């Protein structure tokens, strides 16, 4: 993935997720566990369901790089799971 595409995504992640998937971004959380980072992406889908997806990487940039690949290419797809904490 080109660096410029990843940087553009980092600067306008809400717009890009909405444009590429039709979902409304609810939030992104990044957590660090020793030498790995985990990004949790929360969205509200087109049919108003709260969903989450998880990406892990060696750095925050690596997480965004994987997110960019999932949004802009067909090489990676995100798995979406129901958000069991939505509304609690």
Secondary structure by P-SEA (a helix, b strand, c coil): ccaaaaaaaaacaaaaaaaaccccccbbbbbbcccbbbbbbbbbcccbbbbbbbbbcccaaaaaaaaaaaaccccbbbbbcccccccc
